[in-house]
């Protein structure tokens, strides 16, 4: 009953705003059994001194190096309210790139794998902490989230009727985790799941809030995923957004912070494509848009990469990995 009531409250709230909320409430997360924190190592908020936090830091341009992964567009190939998955996966991808010292080809993780299997959200919204909670459990099996190249983003989930979503199966089965196709069907081709595939796992995760905790976490371990009030920024083009905000209805990733004319701001990557905002990014004033209310982080454990000598060597048609 609590879960149904939370959904009703969220829907009523969404109807009073200009856009539907894509973020579950804490009550919904708890009702769904999502564990908000699972960590064992010392947290930056507990050991980093306030005076050691710099006035500016940007992982997309840190000492002349770009540690940020690709910008994404959650609304193609059709509209989807899957920001919660994009924000979490973008921040985790950045942390893997940081661990690799920005060397080698970027690793881009499969948001569609999350939509197919995580059960902590859908194309109609999800949990800020849920992606990492799910991936933490999956990681214990020894195989984590697949890469974009074996499960491309299709902007669909099982309940979605948008575009072509209703005409395909998006349930969590093997070929909706990682797959490939051999050749044209007219030539006898087939599509099948891959039993072995590049993937990434995490060791721990947690939730934080407040500017100080956010800065220390980002400074020490990389970008984080945060909720935000997106209603005031639907038509944002450039500059520092200063609207106070009313409630969290969207999820983004925060890659750093800066200061301009005495105004401190967060550097935020959105998932609305690079046509929006400042090449897909927005600067948000400290304390604005509810950005500091609800954030999550995860620590990479393993990932498939040449330097780790753990590459997956499948044939072009994947037949030796089926």
Secondary structure, 3 states (H helix, E strand, C coil): CHHHHHHHHHHHHHHCCCCCCCECCHHHHHHCCCCCCECCCCCHHHHCCHHHCCCCEECCCECCECCCCCCCECCCCCCCECHHHHHHHHHHHHHHHHHCCCCCCCCCECHHHHHHHCCCEECEEECCCHHHHHHHHHHCCCCCEEEHHHCCCCCCCCCCCCCCHHHCCCCCCHHHCCEEECCCHHHCCCEEECCCCCEEEEEEEEEECCHHHHHHHHHHHCCEEEEECCHHHCCCCCCEECCCCCCCCEEEEEEEEEEECCEEEEEEECCECCCCCECCEEEEECCCCCCCCCEEEEEEEEECCHHHCCCCCCCCCCHHHC
